Amino acid sequence: MSNLLARFTKHTSRASTRAGGAQRSVRGRLVTVGICTLAGFMITVSAINARGTDLRADRADSVRELVASQTELNEELRATADELRSQVDGLTTRMRGGPSLTDALHEAGMDASTVAVSGPGVRVVLNDAPSEVKPAGVDDDALIVHQQDIQAVVNAMWSGGAEAMTIQGQRVVATTGIKCVGNSVVLHGVPYAPPYVIEAIGDQDGMENAIEESEQIGIYQQYVDAYALGYSFERVENLEAPAFSGAIGLREAQRTR
């Protein structure tokens, strides 16, 4: 009798286990079906909204429009600043202060790069590798000019005795920032594409020697030899550096000699 009871109990336990497993299996299938249905609904809604187009296209267009509008605004503000500066210069010449005040204002303008200058100097041109150059296993970033490459040339020119400098025709001042955005360089809020022309007025021998001795420029020239990036150096007998027309933006400054 006891053996019969034990067998009945064991059989009942197995049946309960199978029933519980079946319930869990059904519940899991229902959850899976629900998730798949929700995912299909979301994909359908996205397809209807996109109507066969890239959902991020509007976002890319908005960024391009923002860059274009900001560039146009910067040019308008620069033109306004030039007009106001001309008015200030006209009022300054009519002030009573004698030659000493005029000389002091001119010297301050030279230090702030707000006075146009000309004279002998050097020109360096950097450029991306040609589009047909695509070495296997080489990242595309190695085939373009970066902000650190331009900065290396700028630093070498300053250390070699540059008195005034321009990049893409824009005057370089103490607050000038060189920023790389994609395959272009932004200078004073305006994006520029290569080639990048860097000109400096000053000691030609000193600047040429500083460029030749620059470790960073030496590394760049290795990429010139390996991947055909653009690089040229020349002396120019008469360069012109226009006055800086933007806002300097300094709160405090100290002049050193």
URBEL-V845580 format. One line per field, one symbol per residue. ss: DSSP state (@ for helix, = for strand, . for the rest). psi: psi as a letter, one per 40 degrees, with the letter a starting at -180 (. if undefined). Layout:
# URBEL-V845580
ss->???
psi->???
This chain:
# URBEL-V845580
ss->.@@@@@@@@@@@@@@@@@@@@@@@@@@@@@@@@@@@@@@@@@@@@@@@@@......@@@@@@@@@@@@@@@@@@@@@@@@@@@@@@@@@@@@@....@@@@@@@@@@@@@@@....===========............@@@@...@@@@@@@@@@@@@..======..==......====..====..===...=======.@@@@@@@@@@.@@@@@@@@@@@@@..============................
psi->ddddddddddddddddddddddddddddddddddddddddddddddddddfeihdedddddddddddddddddddddddddddddddddddddeiheidddddddddddddefehhiiaiaihhhiiiiidehgihehiddeeihidddddddddddddefhdiiihfehhhadehhhhhhbfihhhfehiiiiihhhihhahdddddddddehddddddddddddefihhihiihdhihhiiheahdfhdiihhi.
